[in-house]
Amino acid sequence: MGKSSAIEQGEAYVLKSLISKKTIYALKFEWFDTGTPQALHYSTAEYKSSDDPFILPKENECIWFIKDQVIKFSSERLFISNRVKKLNI
């Protein structure tokens, strides 16, 4: 129900249903478009803070250093599988 209307109306579809049930208020905020590498670099620099995690950029992989923890993510299943095997050795 509503599938084609939702696709045609986009965000307005949800807003219409919310308006009928609740009062909605707009919040003003500064928007950074991050659709290009240059824009992403600019917005990252704007939001940078001294306690942000240090993230090493890698192809298909991210590593976060947060205090004394290391969090690794990879979109490659074989890579992850091999890491788990290595951990168990």
C-alpha positions as CSV (number, residue, x, y, z in Angstrom):
1,M,0.0,0.0,0.0
2,G,1.4,3.4,-1.0
3,K,4.4,2.0,-2.7
4,S,4.0,3.9,-6.0
5,S,2.9,7.1,-4.2
6,A,5.9,6.9,-1.9
7,I,8.2,6.5,-4.9
8,E,6.6,9.4,-6.8
9,Q,6.4,11.8,-3.8
10,G,9.7,10.9,-2.1
11,E,10.3,12.5,1.3
12,A,7.0,14.4,1.0
13,Y,5.1,11.1,1.3
14,V,6.4,10.6,4.8
15,L,6.0,14.2,5.8
16,K,2.3,14.2,4.8
17,S,1.6,11.3,7.1
18,L,3.5,12.9,10.0
19,I,1.7,16.2,9.5
20,S,-1.6,14.6,9.9
21,K,-0.6,13.1,13.3
22,K,1.8,15.6,14.8
23,T,3.0,19.2,14.6
24,I,6.3,19.4,12.8
25,Y,8.9,22.1,13.2
26,A,11.7,23.0,10.9
27,L,15.3,23.4,12.2
28,K,17.7,25.6,10.5
29,F,21.2,24.1,10.0
30,E,24.2,24.6,7.8
31,W,24.3,22.0,5.0
32,F,27.6,20.7,3.5
33,D,27.2,18.9,0.2
34,T,29.6,16.0,0.2
35,G,28.9,14.7,-3.4
36,T,32.5,15.3,-4.6
37,P,35.9,14.5,-3.2
38,Q,36.7,18.2,-2.8
39,A,33.4,18.9,-1.0
40,L,33.9,15.8,1.3
41,H,37.4,17.0,2.2
42,Y,36.0,20.5,3.0
43,S,33.2,19.3,5.2
44,T,35.4,16.8,7.0
45,A,37.8,19.6,7.8
46,E,34.9,21.8,9.0
47,Y,33.6,19.2,11.4
48,K,37.0,17.9,12.6
49,S,37.5,17.9,16.4
50,S,40.5,17.0,18.5
51,D,38.7,13.8,19.9
52,D,37.7,12.4,16.5
53,P,38.9,8.9,15.7
54,F,41.8,8.6,13.3
55,I,40.6,6.7,10.2
56,L,43.0,5.2,7.7
57,P,41.5,5.3,4.2
58,K,41.9,2.0,2.3
59,E,40.2,0.4,-0.6
60,N,37.2,-1.7,0.6
61,E,38.4,-1.4,4.2
62,C,38.2,1.0,7.1
63,I,40.2,1.0,10.3
64,W,39.1,3.2,13.3
65,F,41.4,4.0,16.2
66,I,39.3,5.1,19.2
67,K,41.2,5.5,22.4
68,D,42.7,2.0,23.1
69,Q,40.4,0.2,20.6
70,V,40.8,-0.7,17.0
71,I,37.8,-1.4,14.8
72,K,38.2,-2.9,11.4
73,F,35.6,-3.1,8.6
74,S,35.9,-4.7,5.2
75,S,33.4,-5.3,2.4
76,E,35.4,-8.3,1.2
77,R,34.1,-11.6,2.7
78,L,37.2,-13.6,2.0
79,F,39.4,-11.0,3.7
80,I,37.2,-11.1,6.8
81,S,37.1,-14.9,6.8
82,N,40.9,-15.1,6.6
83,R,41.1,-12.6,9.5
84,V,38.9,-14.8,11.7
85,K,41.0,-17.9,10.8
86,K,44.1,-16.0,11.7
87,L,42.6,-14.9,15.0
88,N,41.8,-18.5,15.9
89,I,45.4,-19.6,15.2
